[in-house]
Amino acid sequence: MSVGDSSLYRVAGVFDRLVGQDTVESALTDAAVAARGGELVSSSAMTHSWLFTGPPGSGRSVAALCFAAALQCTDAGTPGCGRCHACTTTMAGTHGDVRRVVPEGLSIGTKEMREIVQVASRRPSTGRWQVVVVEDADRLTEAAGNVLLKVVEEPPARTVFLLCAPSVDPEDISITLRSRCRHVHLATPSVDSIAKVLRERDGLATDTAAWAASVSGGHVGRARRLATDDQARAQRKRALALVAATTRPGMAYSAAEELVKSADDEAKQMSAVRDDKERDALAMALGAGGTGKGAAGATRGSAGALKDLEKRQKSRATRTGRDALDRALIDVAGLYRDALAVGFGAATVDSKAGVTLTHPDMADQIRELATDVRPEGLLRSIQAILDCREALETNVKPRFAVAAMVAGLIAARSA
């Protein structure tokens, strides 16, 4: 059997969670076999540091977690069997030797990374490896990235780092850190492969699965939400309505304010229950409800801990709100992109010929945009949306950033 030929080891377990990523599955299977010291593949297939990149929804974090399970898998025949205790606990997030760094706020700080690195330097307690999965590694602060770089350059013998980022662009991951990792790129899943997942795994009707897959932008999780969540569908409809509203400035600014408010409301709704549980858990840990001098002292000293918790919760809510708003902006940009493609004849709204449309269910509005707005105006509109997204990343208040975008969209209609 030649190096890289993993057909005998094709995983029918954890890697089934990936959608349309056969090449990635094969490479990671080879590496998992090599990590066991197998003779069927070269040991060069395995390394201590990996970087998973790909567009939103491609499954880069899922791929990293599946690989972590395959590395820990105790099945004698197939790494990542999905049945053994190591696989099931890794995928559930409870394996003692798999650490997941999932940023809840705007960034991953130095303190958090130092704590992770300290744990990662220990020998595995129950598994084959200490595995550290850093989701959204593009949110590492410069100082946190330097902390991680030091240990990646000289990794402990039984530790593997799995980093996830949108791309290898220096704005997403530092060049030095990138150079220390093996790169795995995931492609955008096809509409058909996403629809198949929704039908076979989620039990959705064929027409519902097909529609959700076609408007998801290649994002499996978004397709699932659109197919099953009324609120997600309403949010998309609200975002796309902003484009039609730009024909009447007053209506457009009102629609923009509603879009920002909707994102804030979504963030509050998602955070409320979790915030309450965290506050209750912290209060209990600090001795709330207890009696005696010890409990009283703990309560008096709890102000700092409560303040830190509130700070983390506020940062998480801000990130959640911006993520929701960003999804809406991507939807709006997609509509202008579709109109541009139709205007240039690269796509049609009546068939599947040419470029695939982002919003195939918005045929009438796409036609209207392509007819009413010149190509230069469509390009300026897309740029206004990109500028808004960039402004949000630099902490410009959402209502101001979106208002400026709307001004650009209105001006672009007459370009």
Stockholm file with secondary structure:
# STOCKHOLM 1.0

chainA/1-415         MSVGDSSLYRVAGVFDRLVGQDTVESALTDAAVAARGGELVSSSAMTHSWLFTGPPGSGRSVAALCFAAALQCTDAGTPGCGRCHACTTTMAGTHGDVRRVVPEGLSIGTKEMREIVQVASRRPSTGRWQVVVVEDADRLTEAAGNVLLKVVEEPPARTVFLLCAPSVDPEDISITLRSRCRHVHLATPSVDSIAKVLRERDGLATDTAAWAASVSGGHVGRARRLATDDQARAQRKRALALVAATTRPGMAYSAAEELVKSADDEAKQMSAVRDDKERDALAMALGAGGTGKGAAGATRGSAGALKDLEKRQKSRATRTGRDALDRALIDVAGLYRDALAVGFGAATVDSKAGVTLTHPDMADQIRELATDVRPEGLLRSIQAILDCREALETNVKPRFAVAAMVAGLIAARSA
#=GR chainA/1-415 SS CCTTCCGGGCCSSGGGGSSSCHHHHHHHHHHHHHHTTCSSSCGGGCCSEEEEECSTTSCHHHHHHHHHHHHHCCCSSCTTCSCSHHHHHHHHTCCTTEEEECCCSSCBCHHHHHHHHHHHTSCCSSSSCEEEEETTGGGBCHHHHHHHHHHHHSCCTTEEEEEEESCSSTTTSCHHHHHTSEEEECCCCCHHHHHHHHHHTTCCCHHHHHHHHHTTTTCHHHHHHHHHCHHHHHHHHHHHHHHHHTTSHHHHHHHHHHHHHHHHHHHHHHHHHHHHHHHHHHHHHTTTTCCSHHHHHHHHTTHHHHHHHHHHHHHHHHHHHHHHHHHHHHHHHHHHHHHHHHHTTSBCSSSSCBSCCSCTTCHHHHHHHHHHSCHHHHHHHHHHHHHHHHHHHTTCCHHHHHHHHHHHHHHHTTC
#=GC SS_cons         CCTTCCGGGCCSSGGGGSSSCHHHHHHHHHHHHHHTTCSSSCGGGCCSEEEEECSTTSCHHHHHHHHHHHHHCCCSSCTTCSCSHHHHHHHHTCCTTEEEECCCSSCBCHHHHHHHHHHHTSCCSSSSCEEEEETTGGGBCHHHHHHHHHHHHSCCTTEEEEEEESCSSTTTSCHHHHHTSEEEECCCCCHHHHHHHHHHTTCCCHHHHHHHHHTTTTCHHHHHHHHHCHHHHHHHHHHHHHHHHTTSHHHHHHHHHHHHHHHHHHHHHHHHHHHHHHHHHHHHHTTTTCCSHHHHHHHHTTHHHHHHHHHHHHHHHHHHHHHHHHHHHHHHHHHHHHHHHHHTTSBCSSSSCBSCCSCTTCHHHHHHHHHHSCHHHHHHHHHHHHHHHHHHHTTCCHHHHHHHHHHHHHHHTTC
//
